[in-house]
Amino acid sequence: MRSIYFFIIAFSMLSNNLLVAQNNTNVLVFIVDDLRDDLGCYGNDIVKSPNIDALAEKGVLFNKAYAQQGICAPSRMSILTGLRPETIGIYDIFTPMRKVRKDIESMPQFFKANNYKTASIGKVYHHGRDDKDVWDIYHSKEPNSYVKKENKDLIARLKKEKKKVKGPAFENADVEDEAYKDGRAANYAIAALKTLKDDPFLMFVGLSKPHLPFNAPKKYWDLYNRNDFKVPSRQKPKDMYKLALSKWGELKNYSNIPNIDALNDDLTKELTHGYYASISYIDAQIGKIMNTLDKLDLRKNTLIVFMSDHGYKLGEYGAWCKHSNMELDVRVPLIISRELNYKAKTNGSKSDALVENIDIFPTIAEICGLKKPKIDGKSIVPLLNDPLKAWDAAAYSLYPRGKKYMGCTVTDGEWRYTEWRNSVSQELLFTELYNHKNNNKVADKNVAADKKFKSVKKRMKALLQVQFAADRASFYTTPKY
Ligand SMILES: [Ca+2]
């Protein structure tokens, strides 16, 4: 009897160990640049994204996923380390992570240490030099390029005149996918899959569109009728903080964008057309890579993550691009499709749980049976098994204005509350409270000073304090890790 008892204990310990043992699941992450959730599977009935929609049919789509900062470089560092920007201590686009933080263990380092092959294709880290030596296969992000002769001539002339102006904000040449960089990135990814097919791998495919300039082959522009696009209201939310939005200089830097406060309807529609064509272009690249995965019979053992580094504004509030704490800039699409041989896989599910981009690293680690790293993010594997499971009360982001001001923001899924503080002393300068109930992503007025919403504000302030204490250290004190 006793020996049977020991046998049962030993067996259950063994099976528990098996559950957490490294299982050599492959990981393929599509990290898309500047993509907000304008996708068919997110209910946008204009955008054509059949391959991403197909992925959503085989996985869990997160309706309320958030980036930790609405700008490329810090957001990507955050994703690749599972750490919040305030833990890393870099909030600008110019500072490579390894220039100041050599101590942090990143996702590629962690997987490499666990005998994974690692691949970085296209724009993964914003600064390609970060962790460059860690990747077994590395194809750097390429500069933007133009195909049309008139645009090439224009760039050459601007260079000759030493003007800082970039080329046009969009191009629609009648060319093959490979004429622009994401088509080439797809080919590199396909080649890398063939090289890595016999090893466990972690592969990031960084697709550069729909980041500006919206350069995509004409066939993707031809999928849309410009008359279908609605021009959003240019109205800024009433009583919004004066520094809440940027002046979207990123867009105004392009040669065919006038330096004025509001773009007219025609140009708004033309830019929207370019953004949507760019989405369909990268969607097609994802389709090619997924087909290769199927052909190589790798899909059964490969986890797929589809994500974006932050959201975007397409003329809402009369503003463009990202660089803010507004809902449109921090909310991101996120789809996770487990390896096909995972028995408890949920297909075509949607989750309203509040999840953050920092959660991707621990989620992938858990699925691969690796010891979870000690980082800010937490595994959302329970949501992949049960997308309706009760989850966290809040998601957090931040955005600075210069070095002096820091906007700290929180959502509970319905309200967005933002405190603008002195970055060093934490002195409170301004508060914003926006109603985003019923999936309304555009804020109409700041009700932080409205007594009617006093209790909402109090509750949201308490939620914000969980991550951004009123007496916390300066955002520019080197954080501990
Ligand atoms: Ca970006």
Boltz pocket constraint, residues with backbone or C-beta under 6 A from the ligand:
constraints:
  - pocket:
      binder: B
      contacts: [[A, 32], [A, 33], [A, 34], [A, 71], [A, 72], [A, 211], [A, 309], [A, 310]]
      max_distance: 6.0
